Amino acid sequence: PDTLAVTEDEREFVTVADTLPGAASATASLKRNRKKAEVARNELLIQQEGGGIRMKNKESEEVDLRSINEGTVFGIGGYKMKDDYLSPEKYGGAGLRFMNERMRLTKLADYKISRQNIVNVDISSAINGAENANFLSAFVDYSLGYHYSFLPDPYFKIMVGGSARGMFGMVYNTRNGNNPMTFHADIDLNFSLIAIHEFRVKKHTLAIRYQFETPFAGILFCPVYGQSYYEIFTLGNTAEVLNLASFHNKFAMRNYLTLDFPVGGTTFRVGYFGSYYTTDVHDIDRYIISHNVMVGFVKEFVPFGGRDMRKRNLFRSAYY
């Protein structure tokens, strides 16, 4: 039912049954209805609205419990790289990726806006065509996004929004003597789209998700062609190293496709993560292209404490 309530008659029954000595049937009924009696004492009201659950009692205001969907995945895949600051040659190799993602509904727009946090780390090793030099790279980025569900459905969600992302990393050339390393530092505003479809196979519930993200404005660090990092960080020659970035000098996109499925008491996540990043600033052409197969696990939990400990069986999910 949409509403669970306890009548005054049930509350009176509990009181009477407790005062009848030798009334075995009343005592048995009291045990069977102990949960109802507890609900009655707290004057608890549970309502189901729009796929979520709201809960309130006489002692406290309405409480909304919203769960967090957290996925932790690891990936392995192929990388293609080029950086004119280090070498005019193209490099190719393999790399590893780690991602931690959290999604949670906010109270904005009547619970139609969700918040997404992603921490992404990847490292790679690539070699040139002559096989006499390597690119060693390491990157870490963090993004905070908000998405609006404009087509809410119990089994299908389309979410449109944006995110802010910060990235820092480096690429090291094992062959260079001077200027063997280049730094990457970007801050972006991104357009983001998410589609999530939940379906059943026999008695198991699965969820498939596709997410697309691309930056439309930002700031990036890039030295002038031939400018050394000694000039920048020691001599203080920082002119033109910070540049406005948009489609005219930078194009990047990320595609994330995942499938969540249960095995026993664990929900696993498998998928594909593709990243395309290219810039052309100060006549320095740089790009990093990667394709990763991702495997990990997912958990859905509700952060609560204090009085909310009594309501741990109720939640709102941004994902399922």
Secondary structure, 3 states (H helix, E strand, C coil): CCEECCCHHHHHHHHHHHHCCCCHHHHHHHHHCHHHHHHHHCCCEEEEECCEEEEECCCCCCEECCCEEEEEEEEEEEEEEEECCCEEEEEEEEEEEEEEEEEEECCCCCCCEEEEEEEEEEEEEEEECCCCCEEEEEEEEEEEEEEEECCCCCCEEEEEEEEEEEEEEEEEECCCCCCCEEEEEEEEEEEEEEEEEEEEECCEEEEEEEEEEEEEEEEEECCCCCCCHHHHHCCCCCCCCEEEECCCCEEEEEEEEEEEEEECCEEEEEEEEEEEEEEEECCEEEEEEEEEEEEEEEEEECCCCHHHHHHCCCCCCCCC
